[in-house]
Amino acid sequence: MTSTITRRVALAGALATPFLARAGHAQDAYPSKQIRLVVPFAPGGTTDLLGRIVAQYLTEVWGQQVIVDNKAGAGGNLGAELVAKAPPDGYTLLLGTIGTAVTNQFLYKAMPYDSLKNFAPVALVGEVANVLVVHPSFPAKTLKEFVDYCKQQGPNKVSYGSPAIGGSGNLAMEYLAERAGIKLEHVVYRGSSLVLKDLLAGHIPTAMDNLPPYLQHIQSGALRALGVSTAKRWFAAPDVPTIAEQGYPGFDAAPWWYVSAPAGTPPDIVTKLSTEITKGIRSEAVIKKIRDAGAAELAGDAAALLKFMESETVKWKKVVTAAKLEPQ
């Protein structure tokens, strides 16, 4: 009897070995089919452009097609929810924003996912500067003069424009207001082009918004930039000082992008994605493409992304609470 059992165990092991080898090989061979990279905004914007840069890079290095799937809606929540509920096999990924990762949870009454529990962080991708910009007639040429003027005028006597309540420009200005001890009136527009139009015409005195649309007008002298929101000076506007270096150390209010996968994605697949994307973001060819899109590279692996999300969550929760922004 013992010898019969032994033979059966040996036979079962022999039959299982090729199966296990094939399963392991399939895992090692990732990716073995097309990958979908969900971009939770419409085609043509910076988020879409960065998604296509990442998709093209992975397609070229792995030889498997990575397609961009635009799923816009609810400030990015629609596309993010789709990825959160996708099979955790590495074949559906999210090209997310600071909104889908951090700020939306404070701005929407009902969230269809938990950005920390329902996703596996993969890699950081890029960031963009916000700029505090004023009409040339505004009586301030530096950030200090701007803050002093706002204090002299009193709460809500100076207005600023931005494209959305709870958008990166709105939050960046509220962050500055909190640090500087000032209060401004927020004039909300449906898009940066409308903010820019009214600012150039002098209908609003100042704005806080993503830098790229304003850059040519700053360079021509039609507008005056008082500071950028990034931790370091912006590559395309090196003469504009950061807000941090003008008396607000540690100030960093730059919108950013990242890649994540559904929670439960095998760690080896997450590691492979993280390693390759981080390598790509640091390459000269990809850096050029990201900067041509108006953003800057922000390389970081899965661990760096998770740590960044945690610190950003603490910061922006405090800002939203101080600004008394009600979830919609």
N, C-alpha and C positions, 0 to 999 in steps of 0.2 A: 504493500500500500504506500509506504513511504517513498519508494522509488517511483511509483506512478505519479504521486503528487509532485515530486521533484521534477519529473519530466514535463508535467503540465506547466509548472511555474517557469521552467526554462523556455518552453515553447512560447508561453505568453510573453515573456521578456523579449524573445527574439522577434516576435511579431510586432511588439510595441516599439522596439528600437527604431525601425525605419519611419514609423509614424511620428515619433518624437523628433526625429532628425528632420523630417519634412516640416513639422510645425515650427521648430527652431529656425530652420532655414527661411521659412516664410517671414518670421519675425525679423530676422537679420536682413532680409531682402527689402524691407520697407524703404521707399514706397514701391509697391508692385502694380499700382494702378493710379488713375487720375485723382488728384487732390483738389478739393474745393476750398477756396479761401473766401469766406464771406466778408464783404465790406458793407457795414450797416448804414451807408449813405449813398446818395445818387452818384452816377458817373460824372466825372469831370472835376470834382473837388480834390483838395489835397489828400484826403483820406483815400479816395479812389486811386489817385496817382501813386501813393506809397504802396497800396495793396498790389498794384500792377508791377511795381519795381520788385517787391518781394517775390511775387509769383513768377516773374520772368527769371529772376536769379535762381530760384529753386528748380525751375524747369530745365535750365541750362546745366546746372551742376548734377542733377539726378537723372535727367533723361526721361522723366515722367511729367506729363503735362499738369501744371497747376493753373486752374482757371479761377478768375475772379467772378464772384456772384454778388451783385449789388442787391441788398435787401434793406431799403431805406424805410424809416418810420420811427416815431416816438423817441427822437433824439438818439437813435442807435439801438434802442432796446429791442426792437423787432428782430434785427439781424442777430444780436447777441443771444436772444432767447432761442433762436433757431439752432445756434451752435451748442448752447448749453444742453439742449435736448437731443443732439445728434449722437450716433453711436461713438463711443470713445475708442476709436481705432486709428486715429491720426489722419483720417481722410476728409475730415471737415474741420477747418480752422477759422479763427476770427482775427481780422485785422481791426482791433478795437481802438477806442479813443479814451482820453481822460474821463469823458462822460460815461461810457459804458463800464469803465473800470472803477470809477470813484464817485464823481459828482452827481450822477443821475439818481443814486439812491437817496440823496438828500432833497431832490427836486421833484420827484414823482411820488405820489401817494401810494401807488401799487407798483412794485417791481416784479417782473416775471422771472427773475433769477437772482442769485446771490453771487456777486462777482468773485468772492473768495472761495465759496464752497462749491460752486457749480462749474468752475474752470480750473484747468491746469496751466499755470503760467508757463510761457515758452520763451519769449525774448522781447526786449525793448527794440524799437525801430527808429523813432525820430521825434523831434520836437519843433515847435515854431515859436517865435517871439511875439508877444503882445507889445504894443507900443503906446505910450502916453503921448498924444500928439495934440497940438493946439493950432488955432488959426493965427496968422502972423500979427493980428491986432490984439491978441490976448496979452495982458500986461505981465508976462512972466517968461523969462528966457532960460530958467533953470528949474529943476524940481523943487528946490528950496523956496524959490520965489512963488512957484505955483501953490505950494502948501501954505505959505504965509498969506497969500492973497485969499485963498479959500477960507482960512481962519478969520481974516479980517471981514470978509463978506458975511459970514455966518452960515449956519446949516442950511443946505439945499438952495443956496443962492447962486451957486455955480452949477451949470448942467453939463452933462457929458453924454455922448451917444455911444451905443453898442448894438450889435445885431440881435440880441436876445436876452430875456430875463434868464439868469442862470447860465448864460453862455460864458465862454472863457474870458471875454472882455469885461463883462459885468462882474464876474468873480474876481478878476485881477484888480479892478478898480476898488471893489469893496475890501479886498485884502490890503491895498495901499491905504484906503481911508481908515481902516482899523489901526494900521501901524502908525499913521500920521496924526490920528485924532481929528479927522475932518469928516464932513458929511456932504455929499453931492447929490443933485437930482439926476436920476437916470432917465434918459430919453431913449425909448426902445424903437428900433427899426427892423424892417424885414430884410436884412441882408447888409453886408458891408458896403455895397455899391451905393446904397441910399444914405448911409452914414457919411461916406466920403463926399457925396454930392452936397449935402447940407453943410458939412464942415468947410469945404472949399468956398461955398457961397457965404459963409459967415453966419448961417442960421443957428448953428450951435457953436460954442466957443472951443470945445475940446472933445476928444474921443479916446477910448481905450479899446483896441481891436487888434486882430492879427496884423502883423507888420506888412507882409508882401504887397497888398493893394495900395498902400500908402507910400511905399518906398520912393517911387519916381517923383511924387509931389514933395516929399521931404528933400530929395536931392536937388529939385529945381528951386526950392525956397518958397513954394506955394503953401507949405505947411511947416511947422516947427516941431521937431521931436524932442521931448524932454527926458525920455528914458525908455529903455527896453526892459521887459519883465524877466528875461532869462538870467541865469546865474552868472553867465559870462557875456561879454559883448558879442553882438550878432555879426556873423561873418560878412553879411552884405551891407552892414551899416556900422563899421568899426568906430566911427567918430561919435556915435550916440552912446552916452554912458548908460550903464545899467542903473536900475533903481537901487539895487543893493549897494553900489559903490557911492551913492549919494545920501548916505545916512541911514540906510535900512538894511544892515547886514543880514544875510541869509534869505533876502527876498528872492523868491523864484516862483513865478506864476506863468509858466510856459505850458501851453497845451501839448500833449504828447500822444504817441501811438505805440502799439504793442501787438504781439501775436499771442493768442492763447488757444488751448484745445479743450474739449469737454473733460470734466473731472472723470478720473478713472482711466484715462489714456495710459497705456503701459509706459512705465518710467523710461525704458530704453528708447522708445519712440520719441518721447518728450525731449530726452537728452540729445538724440540725433538731430531733431528739429532745432533745438536751442543752439547747439554747437554750430550748425551750418548757417543759420540765420545771423547769429552774432558774427561769425566769420565774414559773411557777406556784407553786413552793415559797416564793417571796418575796412572793406576793400575800396581802393581808390575809384574804381568804376562805379560802384554803387553809391558812394559818397557824392560823386558828381551828379548822378541822376537825382538823388534826394535833394541836393541843393538847387538843382535846376527846377525842381518842383516847388521851391520856395521854403523848404524845411531844412533842418539840419540833422545829421546823423546822431543817434543816441543809442549806442550799443550797450547791451547788457543781457546776461543769460537769464535763465529761469529764476535762479535764486535772487539775482539783482532786481528783476521785475517784481517779485513778490515783496521784497523789502521796500521797494519804491512805492508800490501800491499801499502798503500799510502806513507808511509815513505820510503819503498824500491824503489818505483817508482822514487821518487825525487833523491835518492842516485845514482841509476844505470843509470838514464838518464844523470846525470852529468859525471859519469865515462865514458860512451860510447861516449859522446860528446868530452871529453878531449882526449880520445884515438883515436878519428877520425875514428871510426869503421863505415864503410858504410853499410847501409841495403842491403841485398842480395835478 
